[in-house]
Amino acid sequence: MMGTAALVWFKRDLRVRDHAPLAQAMRCDSAVGLVVIEPQWLASPECDPRHVGFLLECVAELQRSLAERQFPLLVRIGSMPQVLHALRCEFAFTHLFSHEETGPAWTYARDLAVADWCRSQSVNWTELPQTGVVRRLRSRSGWAGRWAQRMNDPEAPSIATACGVGAAAGLKSSALPGLRELGLPALGAALPPAGERAAWATLESFLDGRGRDYRSAMSSPLSATEGCSRLSAHLAFGTISMRCVHQATEARIATTPDRNLAYALRGFASRLRWHCHFIQKLEDEPDIEQRNMARSVDGLRAGDGVHEGEIDTARLQAWCEGRTGFPMVDACMRQLRATGWLNFRMRAMLVSFAAYHLWLHWREPGLFLARQFLDFEPGIHWSQMQMQSGTTGINTLRIYSPAKQALDQDPQGHYIRQWVLEIGTASYPLPIVDERAAVTAAKDQLYGLRRTHEAHAEANAIQHKHGSRKSGLPPTTPRKRRSRASPDGQGQLF
Ligand SMILES: Cc1cc2nc3c(=O)[nH]c(=O)nc-3n(C[C@H](O)[C@H](O)[C@H](O)COP(=O)(O)OP(=O)(O)OC[C@H]3O[C@@H](n4cnc5c(N)ncnc54)[C@H](O)[C@@H]3O)c2cc1C
């Protein structure tokens, strides 16, 4: 494109491979990359220094990879429209390229401001999808087919093979700030390997055999650390694309002579679709990060915006600190705080305990967990917080018994002893609630509500808007049992 200059805005897509905005920018006369560390992100209640530390390590590697291709990557600190305005004085870009993002409300407000700025400056902003999430989706029917089509499309051309683009004159890659310069404390623990190379190494080790026991290993915290893919932080920061993970997995399923591995990988492959299925819910209904998906449960728990009472901060604090007196709950919370990761079932148990045993509304526990999860992905996170708290109106209520989970997943008590060192001593707290009474009260309240005519009507509407479909079939009614392979039916698995 004659006389064109491109700015590539890297956000949750910190990679070179399969990067459509980067590939499109190559058609311009000159191009430069940009990462912006936004004060709104640093100040947001979901952000933790470990997220920032991981991002900086990913950016450092991205900068090196782009430098090998003579492509500078600028790093700026500031709000996006202000950064763009200042940059325009250095580099008269005509085009801005980025991926679409489904993030918290502040990212949506920021995108509106960026769009305004681009219009006022006659800069052409192109946003491209990077997952199976569809913008302005009219209906969930046919969604799975569209997901498969996108995931089977060829990767975006590599910039090593793209031609013609020159680096923007005079612009050089920037030095990266440290956590301290950003006003953040040093990290207490080491982060897992960050960046595009680590993402591919993680995927390959999983496909090469680490994933063979995936289905049986995923539920126990003792085996899940090795047996799950551990790709979630890489997918959240975009150091590998969902398309690449999907295609590599399908290729391995098709070619491996190991039938056990192929069977395990088929279970993994369906979860890749779940990733986008859950993010689609936030894309379609941004309010679900703040308000109950089923409005019929409004007013049930303090902190939901309708209930007039105050949230029980003593219970919340005990849960956050892993000092509830329920050993499996406390062990899981302590592992999560120390490592930034926990397997799906134990995440669900933690939330179920907060929601039913402690009767806490999901928002505050959800913000705390968002800061702990290195893989925080708003669409999955808020959908799951609501699903495991019984506020979606459509999912089976799944109340986990911590004692049963300990028996099933840690029968010898190794895991609990690893994380709760003071177990069995006088320093370990007594149970914070009477389990039987708390669970009975929770069930009475929720089942009572679900029986109402209003709740049924609302559940049908929610299922229609957000529920998973079996391809070609109309949505099932919420009271019917859903398939074990369905992401919205997964509550039945656990
Ligand atoms: C309350 C709660 C909050 C959660 N918050 C997040 C979050 O912020 N970010 C996040 O990535 N996952 C979240 N999950 C889903 C799931 O626990 C993690 O994706 C998984 O544990 C990550 O480890 P892995 O990459 O080894 O997973 P694997 O089992 O190897 O799965 C591979 C990928 O599939 C996707 N996936 C797997 N399970 C699910 C699921 N149930 N729903 C949607 N996608 C799934 C993820 O992208 C994951 O990385 C949450 C689950 C719960 C119950």
The ligand as an SDF file (V2000), in Angstrom:
LIG
                    3D

 53 58  0  0  0  0  0  0  0  0999 V2000
  -13.7240  -20.6150   39.0450 C   0  0  0  0  0  0  0  0  0  0  0  0
  -12.8760  -20.9170   37.8300 C   0  0  0  0  0  0  0  0  0  0  0  0
  -12.1460  -19.9030   37.2460 C   0  0  0  0  0  0  0  0  0  0  0  0
  -11.3730  -20.1560   36.1100 C   0  0  0  0  0  0  0  0  0  0  0  0
  -10.6520  -19.1260   35.5810 N   0  0  0  0  0  0  0  0  0  0  0  0
   -9.9000  -19.3430   34.4900 C   0  0  0  0  0  0  0  0  0  0  0  0
   -9.1260  -18.2930   33.9370 C   0  0  0  0  0  0  0  0  0  0  0  0
   -9.1370  -17.1450   34.4180 O   0  0  0  0  0  0  0  0  0  0  0  0
   -8.3630  -18.5780   32.8420 N   0  0  0  0  0  0  0  0  0  0  0  0
   -8.3390  -19.8180   32.2730 C   0  0  0  0  0  0  0  0  0  0  0  0
   -7.6360  -20.0210   31.2770 O   0  0  0  0  0  0  0  0  0  0  0  0
   -9.0880  -20.8140   32.7780 N   0  0  0  0  0  0  0  0  0  0  0  0
   -9.8430  -20.6400   33.8660 C   0  0  0  0  0  0  0  0  0  0  0  0
  -10.5720  -21.6780   34.3860 N   0  0  0  0  0  0  0  0  0  0  0  0
  -10.6890  -22.9540   33.6350 C   0  0  0  0  0  0  0  0  0  0  0  0
   -9.6450  -24.0590   33.9450 C   0  0  0  0  0  0  0  0  0  0  0  0
   -9.5860  -24.3060   35.3080 O   0  0  0  0  0  0  0  0  0  0  0  0
   -8.2670  -23.6850   33.4170 C   0  0  0  0  0  0  0  0  0  0  0  0
   -8.3600  -23.3300   32.0450 O   0  0  0  0  0  0  0  0  0  0  0  0
   -7.2840  -24.8500   33.5000 C   0  0  0  0  0  0  0  0  0  0  0  0
   -7.2030  -25.3090   34.8180 O   0  0  0  0  0  0  0  0  0  0  0  0
   -5.9250  -24.3470   33.0120 C   0  0  0  0  0  0  0  0  0  0  0  0
   -4.9380  -25.3430   33.0690 O   0  0  0  0  0  0  0  0  0  0  0  0
   -4.4170  -26.0640   31.7230 P   0  0  0  0  0  0  0  0  0  0  0  0
   -4.0320  -25.0610   30.7080 O   0  0  0  0  0  0  0  0  0  0  0  0
   -3.3830  -27.0390   32.1340 O   0  0  0  0  0  0  0  0  0  0  0  0
   -5.7480  -26.7730   31.2650 O   0  0  0  0  0  0  0  0  0  0  0  0
   -6.0260  -28.0080   30.2860 P   0  0  0  0  0  0  0  0  0  0  0  0
   -6.9350  -28.9260   31.0090 O   0  0  0  0  0  0  0  0  0  0  0  0
   -4.7890  -28.5570   29.7280 O   0  0  0  0  0  0  0  0  0  0  0  0
   -6.9070  -27.3440   29.1370 O   0  0  0  0  0  0  0  0  0  0  0  0
   -6.3300  -26.6900   28.0040 C   0  0  0  0  0  0  0  0  0  0  0  0
   -6.9810  -25.3580   27.7890 C   0  0  0  0  0  0  0  0  0  0  0  0
   -8.3800  -25.5320   27.5640 O   0  0  0  0  0  0  0  0  0  0  0  0
   -9.1010  -24.4600   28.1540 C   0  0  0  0  0  0  0  0  0  0  0  0
   -9.9580  -24.9810   29.2250 N   0  0  0  0  0  0  0  0  0  0  0  0
   -9.7600  -26.0620   29.9850 C   0  0  0  0  0  0  0  0  0  0  0  0
  -10.7920  -26.2370   30.8400 N   0  0  0  0  0  0  0  0  0  0  0  0
  -11.6340  -25.2180   30.6140 C   0  0  0  0  0  0  0  0  0  0  0  0
  -12.8760  -24.8420   31.1680 C   0  0  0  0  0  0  0  0  0  0  0  0
  -13.4770  -25.5530   32.1260 N   0  0  0  0  0  0  0  0  0  0  0  0
  -13.4670  -23.7280   30.6990 N   0  0  0  0  0  0  0  0  0  0  0  0
  -12.9040  -23.0070   29.7190 C   0  0  0  0  0  0  0  0  0  0  0  0
  -11.7290  -23.3100   29.1510 N   0  0  0  0  0  0  0  0  0  0  0  0
  -11.1030  -24.4030   29.5880 C   0  0  0  0  0  0  0  0  0  0  0  0
   -8.0570  -23.5120   28.7350 C   0  0  0  0  0  0  0  0  0  0  0  0
   -7.7440  -22.5480   27.7630 O   0  0  0  0  0  0  0  0  0  0  0  0
   -6.8730  -24.4370   28.9800 C   0  0  0  0  0  0  0  0  0  0  0  0
   -5.6400  -23.7450   28.9900 O   0  0  0  0  0  0  0  0  0  0  0  0
  -11.3580  -21.4550   35.5370 C   0  0  0  0  0  0  0  0  0  0  0  0
  -12.0950  -22.4770   36.1490 C   0  0  0  0  0  0  0  0  0  0  0  0
  -12.8250  -22.2120   37.2720 C   0  0  0  0  0  0  0  0  0  0  0  0
  -13.6140  -23.3200   37.9170 C   0  0  0  0  0  0  0  0  0  0  0  0
  1  2  1  0
  2  3  1  0
  2 52  2  0
  3  4  2  0
  4  5  1  0
  4 50  1  0
  5  6  2  0
  6  7  1  0
  6 13  1  0
  7  8  2  0
  7  9  1  0
  9 10  1  0
 10 11  2  0
 10 12  1  0
 12 13  2  0
 13 14  1  0
 14 15  1  0
 14 50  1  0
 15 16  1  0
 16 17  1  0
 16 18  1  0
 18 19  1  0
 18 20  1  0
 20 21  1  0
 20 22  1  0
 22 23  1  0
 23 24  1  0
 24 25  2  0
 24 26  1  0
 24 27  1  0
 27 28  1  0
 28 29  2  0
 28 30  1  0
 28 31  1  0
 31 32  1  0
 32 33  1  0
 33 34  1  0
 33 48  1  0
 34 35  1  0
 35 36  1  0
 35 46  1  0
 36 37  1  0
 36 45  1  0
 37 38  2  0
 38 39  1  0
 39 40  1  0
 39 45  2  0
 40 41  1  0
 40 42  2  0
 42 43  1  0
 43 44  2  0
 44 45  1  0
 46 47  1  0
 46 48  1  0
 48 49  1  0
 50 51  2  0
 51 52  1  0
 52 53  1  0
M  END
$$$$
